[in-house]
Amino acid sequence: MKGGIMMEYYNINKKYLALSLSYLGLKYMAFDKEDGSKIYSFQDTEQFRDTLTELTNLKNKVKITNGF
């Protein structure tokens, strides 16, 4: 809890997405799952959601431009 308010978290399974969000300044915590894979947990804030949306939009734009 921070300041009496419980934080909500958004979990991501994709390493490169988590690293991209981290490069843009968002902090995450990494946890090991039972199957040995990792999960990346971000504080679910408006800034996080906006950044995730913009990054996804950029991915889709580049994907279309490059024909992938």
Secondary structure, 3 states (H helix, E strand, C coil): CECCECCCEEEECCHHHHHHHHHCCCCEEEEECCCCCEEEEEECCHHHHHHHHHHHHHHHHHHHHHCC
